[in-house]
């Protein structure tokens, strides 16, 4: 038996991790300098939040998570029917799964803003650097688990924000 990480996922050696952390530290420093605030969102989101945002193609990118303790559900017949529906039509049931790993940071950010809108001061500028997962077919250079980095400014109308993002990109690359 060959001992390896799951297909499309990888380990990071200390040398690679040091390099990644070095780049992330530069990003965080520049984002903070430009007034962006860090946020984090959970690795899992509700299916209802994730589905339909990028069409069928996006929905197929999700790693769905089975409900906890599904084997202990009292209505075994309903679960069997839901599994049969899933197997024959591809349609999920909340008896089987209600959550999925996030496949990008944009949809969780929209949910975050909606959930915390009364706590945030607008315009709100955020950065987020976290792993995401896609149920994509792994290929050379394309992984199922990878890190994504996003910045967003929400609630501002001026196009100067777009110019500032270009300045920020220049500052990051120069750093």
N, C-alpha and C positions, 0 to 999 in steps of 0.2 A: 504494500500500500504506500503510495506516494503522499507525503505530508505537504500540503500546500494550502494557500488561502483560497476561498471560493473564487470561481471563475469571474473575471472582471473586477476583482478587488486585489489590493496589494498591501504588502507590509512596507513600512518606511524605516530604513536603517537610521541610526543616530546621525550619520553624515547628511543624509537627505533631509531628515527632519530639521536639522540645524539650518540648512539652506532655506527650507520652506518658512521656518519661523523668522529668519532674517528678513525675508521679503514681506511677510505679514507684519512684522514690526514697523517696517518702512511705510507700508500702506496705512496702518493705524496712526502713525505719527502724522502723516500728511492729511489724512481724513480729519483728525482732531484739529490740526492747524487751520483747516478750512471750515471748521464749525460743524462737522458731522458728528453725531452721537452714536455710540454703539448700542445695538440691540441684539438679542438672541431669541429665537423661537424654537419650539420643541421639534425634535426629529420627526415626530409623527403629527399629522393633522387629521381632522375628520374627513372622511371621503366626500361628504357633502361640500366641504370647503374646496377640495382639490379637483373634483370631477367637473368636466365641461368647460374648464377655463382655456384649454388649448385644443378643443375638439377631440375626436376619437383617438387621434395619434397621441395626444398628451395623456389621455386616460390610460392608454396601453403602456405608458412609461412607468406607471406606479407599481411599487412593491407594496401589495396589500398585506395587512397584518391580521391574522386570525384573531377573533375575539378570545379573550382569556377564558380558560376553563370551559371551552366549548363542549368538551366531552362530558361535562357535568350538567348540561342543560336538561331540563325536565321534559321538554317536548321533543323527543328523539325523532318522531315522525316529521315534525316541521323542519328540523335540521336536515333530515334526509331529503325532503322535498326541495329545500333550498340548495343543497349540494347538487341535486339532479338538475335543477334549473341552471345553476352555474355551469355545470358540465355540458349541458346541451345548448344553452343560448349565450353563455358568457355573462349573464346578468347576475350581479351580486345581490346578496340579501344581508340585511342588518343582523340577522341571526348568525351569519358567518363572519362578516367583517364590517367594521365601521370606521377603520383607520387605515392610513397608508403612510409610508415614509415620504417626506417631502422630496419632490423632484426638482425644485428650484427654490429660490428665496423670495420671489415676487409675490406669489399667492399667499404665503404665510405673512408677508409684510402687510398686504392689504387686510388680512384678518386681524393682524396686530393693531393696525390703525383703527379699524372699526371697533375693536374691543377696548382700546385705551384712548379713544378720541377726547374724552373729557379730562384726561391726565396730561395730554400732550399740548405743547405750545406751537401753534402754526405761524409761519411755515415750519414744518418739521423736517430736519435733515438727518438721515440715518445712514450708518454703514453697518454691514453685516458680513461676517466671514465665517462660514460654517460648512460642514459637509452636507451633500445632497446625494440622493440615490435614484438611479434610473434603471428600470427593467429593460434595458437596451441590450441588443446582442453585442457582446464585447468584441472589439476589433483592436488592431494595433493602435495604441494611443487613445483609445476610447474605453473608459472604464465605467463600471456600474456604480462605483462609489468615488466621488471626487469632491474637492472643495470649490465653493463658489464665493465670489466676492461681489457685493452689490453696494452701490451708493444711490440714494434717492433723496429728492427734495419734494415734499408734498405740501400743497397749499400756497405756493408762490406762483405768481403769474408772469413775472418778468423773464424775458429771454436771457437776461444777464446771468441767470442761474446756469444756463447751458454753456455760456462762455466760461464761467467759473469751473465747470466740470472739465473743460478742455485745459484750463490752466492747471487744475489739480492733476490731470493725467500727465501733463508735462513735468510738474513738480515730482510726481512719483517716479517717472522714468529717469529724471535727472538724479534723484536721490539714490 
